[in-house]
């Protein structure tokens, strides 16, 4: 392979923020940054990770997500790419930086107003104010809209009283809480004059300068975990903790100062609906979900690189000596089973990497180009769906693939120094971070039921079931990542039922699109059928169709991945690089069809003979 071809491949895979990738590769390539080659005690690992965090915060490129100009976002794409690259270094460090910059800093930047930015962002960016993101409650999990923690406004003192009303309301698994965090972005039900206005975020100091808990704050340590030993996860609870009214991050909802004459205050918001306001708030935090997916993809590529390199060098058994003295060892990668074990996941990793690059660019353009405040609501919702889709796809792929890579390296893969143990343990919780994967798949499916997702203002089950029962869904697949190249390929493709459809890129795109359209249409039909009875329990109706919701979401994800891959592969100008990318793209297509052969056969999309031919093409 020529140097120009290798350079073109790297350009295609590195994407728009290649300089950020090169910077991280150059500056964090030493062993002092990488995952330790031997397990460390938790205390030592935490100290190591905190030290790395503080060193990073003094490097200019780690501040890319913060802007020097008031009221404007920073270089969001560069920041998200930096987070992804930390997944190649050490996932404990990625999470530690992610909590500080992406979650805590992101909450202040995205939910706060100019006074919050002026007071806090520079200190956060410099590592002078270490923070926590206190959203998850031990009894609520993914049910963020129904958090129990309260933030009650006291007009007599012009303060907000933050309180944990029950053991199930304790904030749990909070990064930076057990050791380092001095302030928490606490998500709670905001109550003003006896009326709840839904979930809002309040800044609450949790530690004094000497490291002791602030009055009314109880801090616990989650202790040892399966992975991420460098992250100090902890518990936070609040006993009538008072903070100034200005500590409310009030971009989406404000409390006016008490009227001296009337002795009253008021809550105001430009968004009347509590549920719409809630989803608007969560939309500003979409970067966290993108980062988790991206770093999981980076960890997976680490594992695949190690396993494939090992397979190209490790002999297993020997060819028989036919008397000519030429008997030799057989490399692992020469076995078709081993190639399947590693190269099929590699092809999917290519697709995930390219789709993630496209998502990062889309997030950047929408939050920087047009500005978050001016972004079209429907476009923002679509962006959230794609972020959820790729978070699920990346983290699910990571858990499965890293384990396969460990096994593919035999005993060598079991040695700690080869990183598989740390990678597997650290990435495991990513299927739960930023939304449980099964819950997110249902969120994606819900958005697919109509191209106008805002028809469902919340997770209200009855509203969703009723909408599905009243409407007949037309095929309305929206291209998320595919541009003019994808449109041209589909326009010139043979029909999806043509015998050679899978041999043509446009035909492949059409078949993946057809699978998504069909699963969404049948999902709607199932919901209509089960909800025809007016006395039907919406929860039971939803439960009955949940497996089909997951199937629709996965069909959608596979279509997104193919569109992103095709756009880059077919648009590559270097002929040798294009040929290689197209070959890997074909492997992704055929292996995906093979993995879902039951669906394609049951629905008459391929014949038994074509199914066998697909497996032959994979081999």
Beta strands, then each sheet from edge to edge (+ up, - down):
strand 1: 131-134
strand 2: 150-154
strand 3: 159-163
strand 4: 171-174
strand 5: 183-192
strand 6: 195-205
strand 7: 217-221
strand 8: 234-238
strand 9: 241-244
strand 10: 254-255
strand 11: 267-268
strand 12: 315-318
strand 13: 329-331
sheet 1: 1+ 5+ 2+ 3- 9+
sheet 2: 1+ 5+ 6-
sheet 3: 4+ 8- 7+
sheet 4: 10+ 11-
sheet 5: 12+ 13-
end
